[in-house]
Every structure is written in C-alpha cells, then in structure tokens.
Amino acid sequence: MINFGGKKEEGDKNEAISQAMRSMSDQIGRQAQEIKRLQEELESAQQDAAAAEKARKALAAAEARMAQMEAELKQLKEQLAAATAAGAAAASAGKSASGSAESGSVASAISSALGGSGAVKIGPSTPAPAAAAPAAGGLQIGGVAYVQKAGGKNLRLRSAPGLDSTVLDGLPPGTKLTLLAGPQEKDGYPWWHIRTSDGREGWVAGTELVTTPE
C-alpha cells in the first residue's frame, strides 16, 4: 500500500526550496536596479572627489552582495535538483516495501539531500572545515599575501570577482594584504577578497599574489 504522506512531505520541501529561489531571484532583481542607480550616481559625482569615492564604495558593496546572492541562488537550484532526484529514487526503490517504510525512506533521502536537517539552507551545503586548506601558491583564508613585484605593475583592486567588475584602485607591488575569502574562479583567474593595511577592501587576481615579501 502506497503512503501518500511521504509524497506530500517531499512536495512541501521542494515547494519551500522553490519559494526560496523565487525570493532570491526577486532580491537579485532589486539589487541589479540598485547597482544601476549607483553607477549613475558615480558618473554624476566624478567632479566631486569625495562624492565619487563614496559612490564607488557603495557600488563595490552592492556588486559584492550581488555576487553573493547569485551564488546562493545557484546553491538553491542544486538543492532542489538533488531533493527531487533523491525523492524519485527513494520512491522507485520503495514500491515493494510497506507504506511506513516507503514514507521513511523518502523522508530520509530528502533530508539527506537538504543537509540532514530537512530545512531549506541558503549557503554552503556542507560545514566549512575549521581551517581551509591552502590554495595554489600557499594562499589561504585568513592568511597574509603580497602583490608580487614581477613586472612592476600595480594590481587592480576590483569591486567583485571578474574582469567586468568595477576597478576601485591600483595596488603597488609589495602591498601587504589580508585574505578574507576565496578563491572564486572567474574569467580564468582565482579571485580573492582582500583587505589592505589601510582598510581598503575588494577582489584581486590570485595569480599576482605571493605569500612572502619579495
């Protein structure tokens, strides 16, 4: 006998993920409008250095938030796909079992796909380790890096990962940096979120960083 309670539970959880995805899509749309407004504000403020700097920082923060929301939306889509696949597989495998056993297997499969708690999660699907393993070149979150001196050119500090993001500043060779997050692969570069010793924050290409001063 088929227990329809398990299917209802599966449908409720998938609907919760779908609602979270719709909400995140709406937020991304609003954030895109805010970025456009800030870009216009930045253009109109170019004659006023102080106003331009304020607008540039606000734009950088908005673009960084946009990148984070897009990543969260991608994770929600992956969770929905995993939950749907797990529910279908569990239902197929449990057709010959009793109603209670089928219900339990479906709930267990979906709970596993959603991270074990059965709740919709926005963020990484697995807990981050206490200390992230060093990336290529020995770079790691919380560590210190320096702009390499090879080539002698300033390193562009950007508002978000990617070559199409806003350039905030140029960091001279030898500049000391604290690594806040990363790496995020985009446009063929591993991007790191950094903070300079004077408090500036942004994203830089990790290929231009070294772990010891040159």
Phi, psi and omega in degrees: 000131184275131178267113182281352179296321179297318179296321179297318180297319178298315180298319180298317182290320177295322178295324178296319178295317180299318178296320178296323178294317178297319179297318180293322178298318177298318179297321179296320178299316179294322180294323178297320177295321179295320178297317178299318179297318180293326177296318178295320178296321180295318180297319182284346183259009185296334181283345181244107186301317182294316180294322180296319180295319178297316180294324180295318179293320179296320178295318180299317180296320180293319180292323177295319178295322178299315179298322179293318181293323178296321178295320179293322178295320178299318180294322178296319178297318179295321179295319179296316179297318180294318181294319180295315180296318181294320180294319180294318180294318181293321180295319179294318182288336186258014182299325183272354181274173178289166181301317183292321180293321180296315180301317181294320182291320179297312180299319180296318181295316180293318178301320179295318180295329181270006175104010175096337184267343184080001181257153176288128181244134173251111183139190181303140182283344178231147181298143178286144177296159182300323178224118182293143178291143180301141176276188180302137180084004180083005180287140178206153181300134182089349181274179180248141176222169181226147174290125184294150182269348179299128181094332175069018182255152176293146177266129183287129175263120187247163183282339182201165177298141176115150182285347180267002180278167183289135175277119182270324186193176174239130183258120182295154176305138180093353181297132180275135184228150170254130182274116184265326181199159178130185354276153173243121182280127176198138179056029176084009180233148171271113185265138178240138173274122188232165172227133178276169181294339178263012171096359178286141179232152178171195182242139179226159178283125183292343180292345181258011184250149174229158184269350178228144180297142181263000000 
